[in-house]
Amino acid sequence: MDDQHDASDAQRFCDLFAGEVRAEMARRRISGRELARRLDENPQWAAMRVNGSIALDTRDIARFATAIGMSPSELLRRVAEEAERGAPALD
């Protein structure tokens, strides 16, 4: 694989991950401010990661999963299922 393909795969994963976090927030009626409070971060920090402006890093996966009431493995499983289905990244 070339570097450009690797970068696009990484971006797609980040987009799918952030989209699944947003979807779960909506299902559980968790606001952006509440998410930030649960993460002990300011709302802008959380929003920039959930909307895809700043890519989530591996340290964020467990934090975001816990903050929305999921295990990291369950959240990653959902993202993987979306990726396997070839689903577009959620906006």
C-alpha positions, -999 to +999 in steps of 0.1 A: +000+000+000+012+035-007+013+064+018-016+082+002-039+051+004-028+046+041-037+082+048-071+079+032-078+047+052-068+065+084-090+095+076-119+072+068-115+054+101-114+087+120-145+099+101-164+066+108-153+066+145-164+102+150-196+095+132-204+065+155-196+087+185-221+113+172-247+086+165-244+071+199-246+106+215-278+112+196-292+078+207-284+085+243-293+122+241-259+133+252-252+169+243-218+182+232-214+201+265-223+170+285-198+149+265-171+176+272-180+175+309-177+137+309-143+139+292-132+167+316-123+188+285-137+221+272-166+219+247-144+231+218-119+204+223-146+177+222-165+193+193-134+195+171-128+158+176-164+147+172-169+168+140-137+156+124-117+189+125-091+172+146-084+135+142-089+113+173-059+095+184-057+061+200-057+076+235-091+091+228-108+059+218-113+046+253-121+081+267-148+087+242-162+052+245-165+055+282-179+090+280-208+078+258-214+047+280-198+021+258-168-002+260-140+006+236-143-028+220-180-023+213-174+011+198-146-002+176-167-032+166-194-009+153-169+012+134-154-020+119-189-032+108-195+002+091-162+000+073-168-035+062-202-026+047-184+001+028-206+027+045-196+063+038-183+082+067-211+098+087-214+135+085 
